């Protein structure tokens, strides 16, 4: 998926950073298969703060919202 398509992904989850309070979106991409799941962290694209985590076989990508 291109960076443009990722940033325009309507199925992305919306969040607000607990540290800098800026809004961002995050989504899971990659292969989804049973077993062998790793902890992936939801990081703010502005300040890098961890805003939770998920156990998944994919990767979590976050994007800035707006300009």
N, CA and C atoms as a LAMMPS dump frame, in Angstrom:
ITEM: TIMESTEP
0
ITEM: NUMBER OF ATOMS
201
ITEM: BOX BOUNDS ff ff ff
-5.0000000000000000e+02 5.0000000000000000e+02
-5.0000000000000000e+02 5.0000000000000000e+02
-5.0000000000000000e+02 5.0000000000000000e+02
ITEM: ATOMS id mol type element x y z
1 1 1 N 0.851 -1.173 0
2 1 2 C 0 0 0
3 1 3 C 0.892 1.23 0
4 2 1 N 0.578 2.177 -0.848
5 2 2 C 1.388 3.391 -0.92
6 2 3 C 1.149 4.272 0.302
7 3 1 N 2.084 5.182 0.556
8 3 2 C 1.939 6.111 1.672
9 3 3 C 0.662 6.932 1.502
10 4 1 N 0.378 7.393 0.275
11 4 2 C -0.835 8.182 0.044
12 4 3 C -2.074 7.379 0.411
13 5 1 N -2.167 6.138 -0.061
14 5 2 C -3.333 5.314 0.24
15 5 3 C -3.435 5.027 1.723
16 6 1 N -2.31 4.818 2.382
17 6 2 C -2.329 4.566 3.819
18 6 3 C -2.876 5.781 4.558
19 7 1 N -2.456 6.982 4.148
20 7 2 C -2.911 8.195 4.815
21 7 3 C -4.395 8.452 4.556
22 8 1 N -4.919 7.965 3.442
23 8 2 C -6.32 8.177 3.09
24 8 3 C -7.19 6.972 3.456
25 9 1 N -6.673 6.039 4.228
26 9 2 C -7.362 4.797 4.56
27 9 3 C -8.59 5.076 5.433
28 10 1 N -9.807 4.91 4.905
29 10 2 C -11.001 5.204 5.695
30 10 3 C -11.267 4.185 6.79
31 11 1 N -10.637 3.007 6.723
32 11 2 C -10.872 1.982 7.734
33 11 3 C -9.907 2.093 8.91
34 12 1 N -9.064 3.105 8.914
35 12 2 C -8.1 3.27 9.997
36 12 3 C -8.81 3.671 11.291
37 13 1 N -8.213 3.299 12.407
38 13 2 C -8.727 3.665 13.718
39 13 3 C -8.25 5.063 14.075
40 14 1 N -9.106 5.845 14.708
41 14 2 C -8.743 7.196 15.111
42 14 3 C -8.335 7.192 16.576
43 15 1 N -7.324 8.006 16.908
44 15 2 C -6.842 8.095 18.281
45 15 3 C -6.312 9.498 18.54
46 16 1 N -6.137 9.821 19.815
47 16 2 C -5.52 11.075 20.225
48 16 3 C -4.361 10.72 21.14
49 17 1 N -3.206 11.293 20.891
50 17 2 C -2.017 10.992 21.675
51 17 3 C -2.21 11.448 23.12
52 18 1 N -1.824 10.605 24.056
53 18 2 C -1.917 10.939 25.468
54 18 3 C -0.888 11.959 25.909
55 19 1 N 0.182 12.125 25.142
56 19 2 C 1.247 13.059 25.506
57 19 3 C 1.07 14.42 24.832
58 20 1 N 1.033 14.455 23.498
59 20 2 C 0.965 15.74 22.776
60 20 3 C -0.466 16.15 22.428
61 21 1 N -1.431 15.249 22.655
62 21 2 C -2.865 15.522 22.443
63 21 3 C -3.264 15.753 20.986
64 22 1 N -2.414 15.368 20.03
65 22 2 C -2.738 15.542 18.613
66 22 3 C -3.455 14.293 18.09
67 23 1 N -4.412 14.475 17.169
68 23 2 C -5.132 13.328 16.609
69 23 3 C -4.297 12.614 15.546
70 24 1 N -4.467 11.295 15.464
71 24 2 C -3.817 10.503 14.426
72 24 3 C -4.651 9.266 14.155
73 25 1 N -4.34 8.585 13.072
74 25 2 C -5.009 7.33 12.748
75 25 3 C -3.985 6.205 12.765
76 26 1 N -4.448 4.993 13.006
77 26 2 C -3.57 3.826 12.954
78 26 3 C -4.347 2.655 12.365
79 27 1 N -3.607 1.761 11.745
80 27 2 C -4.212 0.58 11.149
81 27 3 C -3.204 -0.561 11.125
82 28 1 N -3.74 -1.765 10.985
83 28 2 C -2.907 -2.969 10.947
84 28 3 C -2.809 -3.438 9.501
85 29 1 N -1.587 -3.7 9.058
86 29 2 C -1.348 -4.166 7.689
87 29 3 C -0.462 -5.404 7.732
88 30 1 N -0.562 -6.222 6.719
89 30 2 C 0.297 -7.389 6.613
90 30 3 C -0.496 -8.674 6.696
91 31 1 N 0.223 -9.772 6.777
92 31 2 C -0.397 -11.091 6.842
93 31 3 C -1.061 -11.293 8.196
94 32 1 N -2.269 -11.821 8.162
95 32 2 C -2.994 -12.149 9.389
96 32 3 C -3.173 -13.662 9.415
97 33 1 N -2.484 -14.32 10.322
98 33 2 C -2.562 -15.765 10.413
99 33 3 C -2.549 -16.165 11.884
100 34 1 N -3.077 -17.327 12.215
101 34 2 C -3.152 -17.747 13.608
102 34 3 C -1.774 -18.086 14.177
103 35 1 N -1.621 -17.854 15.464
104 35 2 C -0.364 -18.172 16.143
105 35 3 C 0.739 -17.183 15.834
106 36 1 N 1.853 -17.304 16.559
107 36 2 C 3.064 -16.51 16.347
108 36 3 C 2.793 -15.006 16.299
109 37 1 N 1.961 -14.524 17.217
110 37 2 C 1.644 -13.094 17.242
111 37 3 C 2.654 -12.359 18.11
112 38 1 N 2.978 -11.153 17.692
113 38 2 C 3.929 -10.309 18.414
114 38 3 C 3.182 -9.094 18.956
115 39 1 N 3.743 -8.475 19.982
116 39 2 C 3.174 -7.236 20.491
117 39 3 C 3.655 -6.091 19.611
118 40 1 N 2.725 -5.379 19.015
119 40 2 C 3.016 -4.211 18.184
120 40 3 C 2.489 -2.984 18.913
121 41 1 N 3.265 -1.913 18.926
122 41 2 C 2.892 -0.706 19.654
123 41 3 C 2.296 0.341 18.725
124 42 1 N 1.279 1.044 19.223
125 42 2 C 0.631 2.129 18.486
126 42 3 C 1.363 3.404 18.872
127 43 1 N 2.195 3.915 17.965
128 43 2 C 3.025 5.082 18.264
129 43 3 C 2.481 6.335 17.594
130 44 1 N 2.534 7.438 18.323
131 44 2 C 2.106 8.729 17.79
132 44 3 C 3.07 9.152 16.684
133 45 1 N 2.555 9.523 15.497
134 45 2 C 3.437 9.945 14.405
135 45 3 C 4.043 11.336 14.622
136 46 1 N 3.552 12.07 15.609
137 46 2 C 4.074 13.412 15.891
138 46 3 C 5.227 13.368 16.891
139 47 1 N 5.011 12.695 18.037
140 47 2 C 6.015 12.733 19.105
141 47 3 C 6.632 11.372 19.428
142 48 1 N 6.097 10.274 18.87
143 48 2 C 6.662 8.951 19.091
144 48 3 C 6.191 8.255 20.359
145 49 1 N 5.308 8.873 21.108
146 49 2 C 4.786 8.282 22.343
147 49 3 C 3.997 7.014 22.029
148 50 1 N 4.146 5.981 22.871
149 50 2 C 3.373 4.757 22.702
150 50 3 C 1.98 4.979 23.278
151 51 1 N 0.967 4.7 22.474
152 51 2 C -0.429 4.894 22.86
153 51 3 C -1.172 3.569 22.84
154 52 1 N -0.618 2.581 23.488
155 52 2 C -1.226 1.266 23.551
156 52 3 C -0.479 0.256 22.699
157 53 1 N -0.981 -0.974 22.717
158 53 2 C -0.358 -2.047 21.943
159 53 3 C -1.41 -3.089 21.597
160 54 1 N -1.062 -3.95 20.654
161 54 2 C -1.923 -5.055 20.242
162 54 3 C -1.049 -6.258 19.937
163 55 1 N -1.621 -7.448 20.13
164 55 2 C -0.942 -8.678 19.722
165 55 3 C -1.486 -9.033 18.348
166 56 1 N -0.597 -9.02 17.355
167 56 2 C -1.025 -9.27 15.981
168 56 3 C 0.109 -9.891 15.179
169 57 1 N -0.24 -10.547 14.095
170 57 2 C 0.77 -11.072 13.179
171 57 3 C 1.085 -10.051 12.091
172 58 1 N 0.372 -8.919 12.08
173 58 2 C 0.617 -7.848 11.118
174 58 3 C 1.491 -6.765 11.729
175 59 1 N 1.544 -5.616 11.081
176 59 2 C 2.301 -4.462 11.566
177 59 3 C 1.347 -3.29 11.731
178 60 1 N 1.602 -2.453 12.729
179 60 2 C 0.77 -1.281 12.967
180 60 3 C 1.456 -0.056 12.384
181 61 1 N 0.703 0.699 11.587
182 61 2 C 1.188 1.95 11.003
183 61 3 C 0.302 3.087 11.488
184 62 1 N 0.907 4.207 11.825
185 62 2 C 0.131 5.377 12.235
186 62 3 C 0.42 6.534 11.288
187 63 1 N -0.566 7.419 11.144
188 63 2 C -0.459 8.556 10.227
189 63 3 C -0.982 9.826 10.88
190 64 1 N -0.397 10.946 10.486
191 64 2 C -0.865 12.247 10.949
192 64 3 C -2.218 12.545 10.311
193 65 1 N -3.036 13.324 11.015
194 65 2 C -4.345 13.728 10.514
195 65 3 C -4.28 15.189 10.103
196 66 1 N -4.828 15.513 8.951
197 66 2 C -4.854 16.901 8.491
198 66 3 C -3.538 17.318 7.891
199 67 1 N -3.237 18.609 7.993
200 67 2 C -2.026 19.167 7.371
201 67 3 C -0.84 18.967 8.243
